[in-house]
C-alpha cells in the first residue's frame, strides 16, 4: 500500500471522529507505519480529546485490518508551540497572541495578531522606546508569508 493511499484511508477513518470544534492540522506517516496526526480545536485541544480520538481511530484501523500483523503505531497530538501555523483556522484561533511572521523575502516581523482576513493578517507592534514609542499596524498578505509562529512571552 502506498503512503498516499494509507494516508487517505486513515484520514477517511479520522474525519468522522472529529467532533465539536476539532480540526485536522496535519497527518504524516513515517517508516514502519507510524502515523503522526496533529489536531487542534478552537477551544483548545487537551490530552483527554487526544486519548479519545487515538483510541477510537486505533480501533477502526484494527477492525479494518489495514495492517493484519498489527504492525502500525498511532500518535495523536496537537502541534507543538514551536510548530508554525498551517491553517487559516489556526490564525483565527491565535488572534490576540504575539506572533513572529517570517516573510518570503527573509524579513521577520513580530507583533500582536490583531486581525485575520481571507487574504491577509494584521499585526500590531511598538516602535521606539519610552515617550517616543509609537504603536503601529502592519497588514501582511498570506502570499508574502513563509511561516508564522506563536511567541510565548514570560
Backbone as ProteinMPNN parsed JSONL, in Angstrom:
{"seq_chain_A": "XXXXXXXXXXXXXXXXXXXXXXXXXXXXXXXXXXXXXXXXXXXXXXXXXXXXXXXXXXXXXXXXXXXXXXXXXXXXXXXXXXXXXXXXXXXXXXXXXXXXXXXXXXXXXXXXXXXXXXXXXXXXXXXXXXXXXXXXXXXXXXXXXXXXXXXXXX", "coords_chain_A": {"N_chain_A": [[0.853, -1.18, 0.0], [0.6, 2.173, -0.892], [2.118, 5.189, 0.456], [0.531, 7.479, 0.106], [-1.996, 6.316, -0.299], [-2.426, 4.988, 2.171], [-2.439, 7.195, 3.89], [-4.721, 8.552, 2.93], [-6.723, 6.644, 3.528], [-6.562, 6.496, 6.35], [-7.141, 9.152, 6.953], [-9.809, 9.291, 6.058], [-10.986, 7.58, 7.913], [-10.515, 8.987, 10.22], [-11.709, 11.624, 10.039], [-14.615, 11.483, 10.529], [-14.54, 11.148, 13.276], [-13.888, 13.525, 14.41], [-15.167, 15.728, 16.491], [-17.285, 18.442, 17.614], [-15.382, 21.303, 17.774], [-13.02, 20.399, 16.742], [-10.227, 20.045, 14.567], [-8.325, 18.845, 11.727], [-4.88, 19.3, 11.42], [-2.486, 18.312, 10.359], [-1.262, 15.294, 8.838], [0.909, 12.697, 8.92], [2.926, 9.995, 7.712], [5.351, 7.874, 8.89], [8.263, 5.788, 8.277], [7.771, 2.248, 8.804], [5.004, 2.283, 9.267], [4.159, 4.333, 11.104], [1.953, 6.495, 12.195], [1.505, 9.93, 12.415], [-0.519, 12.255, 13.759], [-1.773, 15.44, 13.746], [-3.841, 17.448, 15.535], [-6.144, 20.103, 16.263], [-8.133, 22.416, 18.155], [-10.684, 24.857, 18.253], [-11.392, 25.612, 20.796], [-9.298, 24.758, 22.273], [-7.11, 21.955, 22.609], [-6.991, 19.394, 24.509], [-5.408, 16.751, 26.515], [-7.308, 14.743, 27.065], [-9.043, 14.756, 24.863], [-7.218, 14.008, 22.892], [-6.551, 11.347, 23.686], [-9.052, 10.077, 23.507], [-9.667, 10.27, 20.732], [-7.422, 8.973, 19.646], [-7.734, 6.324, 20.643], [-10.221, 5.606, 19.482], [-9.678, 5.816, 16.731], [-7.575, 3.996, 16.466], [-8.898, 1.621, 17.061], [-10.709, 1.497, 14.884], [-8.868, 1.21, 12.779], [-7.768, -1.255, 13.408], [-10.059, -2.89, 13.198], [-10.563, -2.684, 10.477], [-8.486, -4.095, 9.53], [-6.214, -3.007, 8.341], [-3.515, -3.275, 8.707], [-2.748, -6.296, 9.007], [-0.958, -7.738, 10.628], [-0.764, -6.105, 12.743], [1.186, -4.238, 12.726], [1.58, -1.304, 13.136], [1.686, 2.085, 14.303], [0.292, 4.763, 16.22], [0.152, 8.17, 16.685], [-1.385, 10.749, 18.244], [-1.675, 14.153, 18.533], [-1.545, 17.626, 19.558], [-0.272, 20.3, 17.521], [3.06, 21.191, 18.336], [4.163, 24.037, 20.274], [6.23, 25.205, 18.968], [5.745, 24.71, 16.369], [4.972, 25.981, 13.139], [2.085, 27.969, 12.234], [-0.347, 26.461, 10.215], [-2.863, 26.451, 9.052], [-5.601, 28.569, 8.054], [-7.591, 28.634, 9.956], [-6.132, 28.206, 12.29], [-4.796, 30.609, 12.545], [-6.939, 32.301, 13.117], [-7.747, 31.231, 15.574], [-5.557, 31.955, 17.134], [-5.61, 34.687, 17.275], [-4.938, 37.777, 18.828], [-2.733, 36.962, 20.187], [0.87, 37.07, 20.608], [2.981, 36.996, 17.79], [5.494, 35.736, 15.511], [6.29, 36.56, 12.356], [7.598, 35.186, 9.532], [8.759, 36.339, 6.547], [8.612, 35.811, 2.959], [10.684, 37.175, 1.737], [12.714, 36.997, 3.545], [12.674, 38.718, 5.679], [11.631, 39.421, 9.075], [8.825, 39.852, 11.17], [7.496, 40.948, 14.22], [4.753, 40.902, 16.437], [1.493, 41.663, 17.838], [-1.103, 39.601, 16.899], [-3.725, 40.953, 15.412], [-5.808, 40.933, 13.563], [-7.423, 38.708, 11.302], [-7.933, 38.014, 8.075], [-9.486, 36.951, 4.967], [-7.469, 37.044, 3.002], [-5.225, 38.125, 4.239], [-3.263, 39.074, 7.188], [-3.208, 41.104, 10.165], [-0.839, 42.712, 12.133], [0.076, 44.194, 15.251], [2.437, 46.397, 16.526], [5.087, 47.893, 18.501], [7.074, 50.699, 17.985], [10.138, 52.212, 18.82], [11.061, 53.644, 22.058], [9.959, 54.269, 25.432], [8.72, 57.587, 25.855], [8.777, 58.102, 23.186], [7.697, 55.951, 21.975], [5.704, 54.381, 19.555], [2.695, 52.987, 18.53], [2.084, 50.777, 15.926], [0.434, 49.449, 13.002], [0.537, 46.644, 10.834], [-0.313, 45.239, 7.808], [-0.227, 42.086, 6.395], [-0.093, 40.208, 3.511], [-1.158, 36.804, 2.983], [0.171, 35.617, 0.886], [2.735, 36.56, 1.046], [3.836, 35.44, 3.253], [6.094, 33.258, 4.735], [6.198, 31.566, 7.014], [4.435, 31.462, 10.187], [4.856, 31.828, 13.635], [3.66, 31.279, 16.914], [4.464, 33.32, 19.643], [5.797, 32.807, 22.819], [5.634, 34.574, 25.704], [7.344, 35.28, 28.692]], "CA_chain_A": [[0.0, 0.0, 0.0], [1.432, 3.374, -0.986], [1.992, 6.147, 1.549], [-0.629, 8.334, -0.173], [-3.2, 5.514, -0.082], [-2.611, 4.768, 3.611], [-2.827, 8.491, 4.48], [-6.126, 8.793, 2.562], [-7.581, 5.721, 4.288], [-6.573, 6.921, 7.753], [-7.865, 10.434, 7.005], [-11.241, 8.997, 5.931], [-11.424, 6.996, 9.183], [-10.352, 10.001, 11.258], [-12.576, 12.808, 9.945], [-15.898, 11.351, 11.246], [-14.3, 11.148, 14.727], [-13.617, 14.894, 14.858], [-16.412, 16.318, 16.971], [-17.272, 19.819, 18.094], [-14.573, 22.264, 17.024], [-11.705, 19.785, 16.481], [-9.897, 20.002, 13.143], [-7.058, 18.233, 11.333], [-3.836, 20.23, 11.005], [-1.543, 17.594, 9.507], [-1.212, 13.85, 9.006], [2.126, 12.191, 8.277], [3.246, 8.601, 8.015], [6.787, 7.633, 8.896], [8.538, 4.371, 8.004], [7.157, 1.231, 9.673], [3.596, 2.603, 9.503], [3.985, 5.177, 12.279], [1.105, 7.625, 11.807], [1.541, 11.095, 13.298], [-1.695, 13.056, 13.437], [-1.802, 16.685, 14.506], [-5.185, 18.011, 15.587], [-6.289, 21.28, 17.101], [-9.54, 22.754, 18.366], [-10.859, 26.284, 18.512], [-11.499, 25.8, 22.246], [-8.144, 24.113, 22.902], [-7.087, 20.515, 22.371], [-6.34, 18.791, 25.664], [-4.988, 15.348, 26.488], [-8.482, 13.866, 27.05], [-9.503, 14.662, 23.472], [-6.18, 13.22, 22.197], [-6.69, 9.936, 24.044], [-10.332, 9.588, 22.974], [-9.553, 10.112, 19.279], [-6.41, 7.953, 19.397], [-8.336, 5.0, 20.895], [-11.275, 5.34, 18.5], [-9.045, 5.615, 15.423], [-6.81, 2.742, 16.549], [-9.901, 0.544, 16.98], [-11.193, 1.432, 13.496], [-7.789, 0.685, 11.931], [-7.675, -2.693, 13.698], [-11.256, -3.538, 12.642], [-10.413, -2.723, 9.021], [-7.329, -4.959, 9.248], [-5.302, -2.307, 7.437], [-2.217, -3.906, 8.934], [-3.166, -7.548, 9.66], [0.003, -8.161, 11.66], [-0.789, -5.109, 13.812], [2.465, -3.515, 12.687], [1.432, 0.132, 12.923], [1.551, 2.857, 15.536], [-0.532, 5.944, 16.034], [0.416, 9.261, 17.627], [-2.316, 11.861, 18.062], [-1.304, 15.26, 19.417], [-1.71, 18.959, 18.975], [1.04, 20.754, 17.065], [3.841, 21.83, 19.399], [4.171, 25.502, 20.235], [7.265, 25.632, 18.036], [5.294, 24.423, 15.006], [4.327, 27.135, 12.506], [0.655, 27.875, 11.924], [-0.508, 25.938, 8.856], [-4.211, 26.667, 8.535], [-6.281, 29.842, 8.304], [-8.329, 28.463, 11.207], [-5.184, 28.369, 13.396], [-4.561, 32.051, 12.684], [-8.115, 32.852, 13.806], [-7.678, 30.763, 16.965], [-4.459, 32.624, 17.833], [-5.776, 36.145, 17.263], [-4.725, 38.367, 20.143], [-1.459, 36.48, 20.727], [2.096, 37.569, 19.979], [3.463, 36.097, 16.744], [6.633, 36.117, 14.694], [5.958, 36.25, 10.97], [8.751, 35.144, 8.628], [8.299, 36.659, 5.198], [9.324, 35.141, 1.87], [11.901, 37.933, 1.405], [13.697, 36.793, 4.604], [12.392, 39.646, 6.765], [10.787, 38.905, 10.152], [8.032, 40.866, 11.87], [6.894, 40.475, 15.461], [3.7, 41.759, 16.948], [0.26, 41.032, 18.291], [-2.005, 39.274, 15.781], [-4.961, 41.667, 15.749], [-6.884, 40.657, 12.611], [-7.199, 37.641, 10.327], [-8.909, 38.118, 6.991], [-9.391, 35.892, 3.969], [-6.23, 37.118, 2.228], [-4.1, 38.709, 4.964], [-3.347, 39.237, 8.637], [-2.713, 42.388, 10.646], [-0.159, 42.654, 13.429], [0.285, 45.479, 15.916], [3.744, 46.379, 17.184], [5.52, 49.19, 19.02], [8.392, 51.16, 17.526], [10.687, 53.229, 19.72], [11.007, 53.349, 23.494], [9.517, 55.334, 26.34], [7.76, 58.578, 25.354], [8.821, 58.108, 21.726], [7.102, 54.708, 21.491], [4.529, 54.555, 18.705], [2.084, 51.717, 18.151], [1.783, 50.743, 14.5], [-0.188, 48.238, 12.472], [1.05, 46.213, 9.545], [-1.116, 44.195, 7.172], [0.655, 41.214, 5.625], [-0.828, 39.219, 2.718], [-0.718, 35.421, 3.154], [1.074, 35.268, -0.222], [4.095, 37.006, 1.386], [4.242, 34.785, 4.499], [6.759, 31.951, 4.664], [5.528, 30.885, 8.129], [4.131, 32.259, 11.362], [4.912, 31.069, 14.88], [3.158, 31.951, 18.113], [5.542, 33.622, 20.581], [5.437, 32.68, 24.228], [6.352, 35.588, 26.498], [7.333, 35.002, 30.132]], "C_chain_A": [[0.897, 1.241, 0.0], [1.171, 4.296, 0.2], [0.75, 7.012, 1.358], [-1.928, 7.586, 0.108], [-3.453, 5.338, 1.407], [-3.014, 6.067, 4.311], [-4.298, 8.783, 4.169], [-7.076, 7.92, 3.37], [-7.695, 6.18, 5.738], [-7.333, 8.245, 7.901], [-9.375, 10.197, 6.931], [-11.806, 8.331, 7.188], [-11.446, 8.049, 10.294], [-11.432, 11.082, 11.223], [-13.933, 12.647, 10.637], [-15.748, 11.366, 12.774], [-14.099, 12.549, 15.281], [-14.927, 15.583, 15.195], [-16.188, 17.775, 17.353], [-16.416, 20.697, 17.192], [-13.176, 21.727, 16.722], [-11.458, 19.737, 14.977], [-8.505, 19.421, 12.915], [-6.094, 19.305, 10.858], [-2.897, 19.54, 10.022], [-1.603, 16.107, 9.822], [-0.004, 13.362, 8.225], [2.256, 10.714, 8.591], [4.75, 8.437, 7.852], [7.02, 6.163, 8.547], [7.98, 3.48, 9.12], [5.757, 1.64, 10.152], [3.338, 3.341, 10.813], [3.228, 6.433, 11.843], [1.186, 8.713, 12.862], [0.417, 12.023, 12.849], [-1.705, 14.272, 14.357], [-3.19, 17.295, 14.386], [-5.152, 19.258, 16.46], [-7.782, 21.519, 17.264], [-9.621, 24.234, 18.707], [-10.881, 26.564, 20.009], [-10.321, 25.186, 22.996], [-8.246, 22.609, 22.759], [-6.285, 19.844, 23.469], [-6.068, 17.308, 25.506], [-6.184, 14.396, 26.429], [-8.985, 13.661, 25.627], [-8.522, 13.827, 22.648], [-6.4, 11.733, 22.423], [-7.949, 9.35, 23.415], [-10.221, 9.314, 21.468], [-8.537, 9.028, 18.93], [-7.016, 6.563, 19.55], [-9.366, 4.65, 19.827], [-10.683, 5.049, 17.126], [-8.278, 4.297, 15.393], [-7.752, 1.554, 16.38], [-10.399, 0.378, 15.548], [-10.139, 0.827, 12.569], [-7.619, -0.813, 12.155], [-8.847, -3.441, 13.063], [-11.157, -3.677, 11.127], [-9.307, -3.681, 8.586], [-6.421, -4.324, 8.196], [-3.919, -2.932, 7.492], [-2.488, -5.193, 9.726], [-2.234, -8.028, 10.766], [0.013, -7.187, 12.838], [0.47, -4.268, 13.853], [2.283, -2.055, 12.276], [1.379, 0.801, 14.282], [0.867, 4.17, 15.204], [-0.167, 6.962, 17.108], [-0.535, 10.398, 17.285], [-1.915, 12.947, 19.047], [-1.696, 16.583, 18.774], [-0.33, 19.376, 18.481], [1.775, 21.412, 18.229], [3.867, 23.338, 19.213], [5.22, 26.022, 19.253], [6.899, 25.347, 16.581], [4.66, 25.675, 14.396], [2.833, 26.884, 12.286], [0.527, 27.43, 10.469], [-1.84, 26.325, 8.231], [-4.753, 28.041, 8.913], [-6.977, 29.79, 9.667], [-7.406, 28.613, 12.425], [-4.863, 29.845, 13.627], [-5.714, 32.672, 13.475], [-8.068, 32.493, 15.289], [-6.64, 31.543, 17.769], [-4.513, 34.144, 17.766], [-5.643, 36.655, 18.695], [-3.41, 37.941, 20.782], [-0.287, 37.117, 19.983], [2.584, 36.529, 18.972], [4.746, 36.644, 16.129], [6.319, 35.631, 13.294], [7.239, 36.304, 10.142], [8.223, 35.331, 7.216], [9.155, 35.948, 4.154], [10.626, 35.853, 1.514], [12.978, 37.819, 2.495], [13.497, 37.693, 5.812], [11.525, 38.964, 7.829], [10.084, 40.074, 10.829], [7.443, 40.232, 13.116], [5.823, 41.438, 15.895], [2.516, 40.948, 17.402], [-0.645, 40.827, 17.077], [-3.377, 39.87, 16.105], [-6.116, 41.389, 14.8], [-6.457, 39.55, 11.652], [-8.32, 37.737, 9.308], [-8.7, 36.974, 6.014], [-8.015, 35.86, 3.303], [-5.019, 37.636, 2.995], [-4.327, 38.692, 6.468], [-2.855, 40.64, 8.979], [-2.049, 42.152, 11.991], [0.052, 44.075, 13.933], [1.611, 45.387, 16.665], [4.102, 47.79, 17.622], [6.913, 49.491, 18.494], [8.854, 52.255, 18.463], [10.496, 52.839, 21.169], [10.489, 54.559, 24.265], [8.482, 56.252, 25.723], [7.719, 58.621, 23.827], [8.189, 56.853, 21.116], [5.815, 55.001, 20.716], [3.997, 53.171, 18.337], [1.683, 51.793, 16.683], [1.108, 49.435, 14.144], [0.408, 47.931, 11.119], [0.159, 45.092, 9.031], [-0.197, 43.407, 6.246], [-0.187, 40.202, 4.848], [-0.271, 37.81, 2.957], [0.286, 35.022, 2.071], [2.518, 35.683, 0.057], [4.654, 36.304, 2.625], [4.874, 33.425, 4.219], [6.179, 31.066, 5.772], [5.347, 31.837, 9.291], [4.18, 31.352, 12.58], [4.388, 31.926, 16.022], [4.35, 32.131, 19.052], [5.032, 33.485, 22.008], [6.3, 33.666, 25.007], [6.218, 35.242, 27.978], [7.587, 36.262, 30.91]], "O_chain_A": [[1.833, 1.342, 0.793], [0.139, 4.198, 0.864], [0.004, 7.259, 2.306], [-2.858, 8.15, 0.685], [-4.582, 5.521, 1.865], [-3.838, 6.046, 5.225], [-5.041, 9.215, 5.05], [-8.11, 8.391, 3.842], [-8.794, 6.244, 6.29], [-8.079, 8.432, 8.862], [-10.137, 10.832, 7.661], [-12.986, 8.502, 7.496], [-12.288, 8.004, 11.191], [-12.007, 11.419, 12.258], [-14.383, 13.591, 11.286], [-16.73, 11.576, 13.487], [-14.135, 12.743, 16.496], [-15.693, 15.968, 14.312], [-15.059, 18.263, 17.405], [-16.685, 20.823, 15.997], [-12.253, 22.502, 16.475], [-12.364, 19.427, 14.203], [-7.631, 19.49, 13.78], [-6.434, 20.122, 10.002], [-2.55, 20.102, 8.984], [-1.951, 15.71, 10.934], [0.098, 13.582, 7.019], [1.758, 10.239, 9.612], [5.336, 8.804, 6.833], [6.073, 5.376, 8.525], [7.753, 3.937, 10.24], [5.379, 1.376, 11.293], [2.404, 3.01, 11.544], [3.793, 7.321, 11.204], [0.966, 8.465, 14.048], [0.403, 12.509, 11.718], [-1.651, 14.146, 15.581], [-3.655, 17.616, 13.293], [-4.255, 19.441, 17.283], [-8.597, 20.893, 16.586], [-8.739, 24.787, 19.364], [-10.442, 27.626, 20.45], [-10.346, 25.102, 24.224], [-9.343, 22.05, 22.783], [-5.062, 19.734, 23.383], [-6.441, 16.689, 24.509], [-6.089, 13.341, 25.803], [-9.312, 12.543, 25.228], [-8.937, 13.032, 21.804], [-6.432, 10.951, 21.473], [-7.915, 8.254, 22.854], [-10.632, 8.256, 20.992], [-8.768, 8.243, 18.011], [-6.833, 5.711, 18.68], [-9.384, 3.527, 19.323], [-11.137, 4.138, 16.434], [-8.328, 3.568, 14.402], [-7.451, 0.605, 15.656], [-10.502, -0.743, 15.049], [-10.462, 0.034, 11.685], [-7.359, -1.559, 11.211], [-8.659, -4.498, 12.462], [-11.612, -4.669, 10.559], [-9.208, -4.033, 7.41], [-5.926, -4.995, 7.29], [-3.246, -3.097, 6.475], [-2.462, -5.188, 10.957], [-2.678, -8.653, 11.729], [0.717, -7.413, 13.822], [0.791, -3.658, 14.874], [2.758, -1.622, 11.226], [1.065, 0.166, 15.289], [0.867, 4.623, 14.059], [-0.177, 6.649, 18.299], [-0.498, 10.944, 16.182], [-1.824, 12.701, 20.25], [-2.115, 16.644, 17.618], [0.679, 18.864, 18.965], [1.159, 22.121, 19.025], [3.62, 23.845, 18.119], [5.113, 27.146, 18.762], [7.647, 25.696, 15.668], [3.888, 26.361, 15.068], [2.386, 25.743, 12.169], [1.21, 27.959, 9.593], [-1.932, 26.505, 7.017], [-4.406, 28.599, 9.954], [-6.96, 30.757, 10.428], [-7.84, 29.091, 13.473], [-4.68, 30.277, 14.765], [-5.494, 33.47, 14.387], [-8.316, 33.336, 16.151], [-6.828, 31.766, 18.965], [-3.56, 34.816, 18.159], [-6.157, 36.056, 19.639], [-3.012, 38.494, 21.807], [-0.44, 37.631, 18.875], [2.599, 35.333, 19.26], [5.042, 37.836, 16.21], [6.107, 34.439, 13.07], [7.888, 37.347, 10.061], [7.359, 34.587, 6.751], [10.28, 35.536, 4.434], [11.57, 35.218, 1.043], [14.028, 38.455, 2.398], [14.089, 37.454, 6.864], [10.773, 38.039, 7.52], [10.667, 41.139, 11.033], [6.948, 39.105, 13.072], [5.965, 42.651, 15.74], [2.524, 39.717, 17.361], [-0.917, 41.763, 16.326], [-4.099, 39.359, 16.961], [-7.276, 41.581, 15.165], [-5.297, 39.465, 11.248], [-9.495, 37.565, 9.631], [-7.831, 36.126, 6.218], [-7.459, 34.788, 3.067], [-3.902, 37.599, 2.478], [-5.405, 38.352, 6.957], [-2.171, 41.281, 8.181], [-2.601, 41.491, 12.871], [0.186, 45.021, 13.156], [1.87, 44.403, 17.358], [3.497, 48.763, 17.173], [7.812, 48.651, 18.55], [8.073, 53.122, 18.857], [9.853, 51.836, 21.478], [10.572, 55.7, 23.811], [7.497, 55.796, 25.143], [6.755, 59.111, 23.239], [8.147, 56.705, 19.895], [4.96, 55.765, 21.164], [4.745, 52.3, 17.892], [1.03, 52.744, 16.251], [1.194, 48.448, 14.875], [0.743, 48.833, 10.351], [-0.093, 44.114, 9.735], [0.517, 43.979, 5.422], [-0.92, 39.419, 5.453], [0.938, 37.636, 3.113], [1.154, 34.183, 2.31], [3.433, 35.213, -0.619], [5.8, 36.535, 3.008], [4.284, 32.564, 3.566], [5.725, 29.952, 5.508], [6.004, 32.874, 9.379], [3.626, 30.253, 12.573], [4.637, 33.13, 16.087], [5.148, 31.212, 19.236], [3.963, 33.99, 22.351], [7.529, 33.602, 24.975], [5.124, 34.949, 28.461], [7.616, 36.233, 32.14]]}, "name": "protein", "num_of_chains": 1, "seq": "XXXXXXXXXXXXXXXXXXXXXXXXXXXXXXXXXXXXXXXXXXXXXXXXXXXXXXXXXXXXXXXXXXXXXXXXXXXXXXXXXXXXXXXXXXXXXXXXXXXXXXXXXXXXXXXXXXXXXXXXXXXXXXXXXXXXXXXXXXXXXXXXXXXXXXXXXX"}
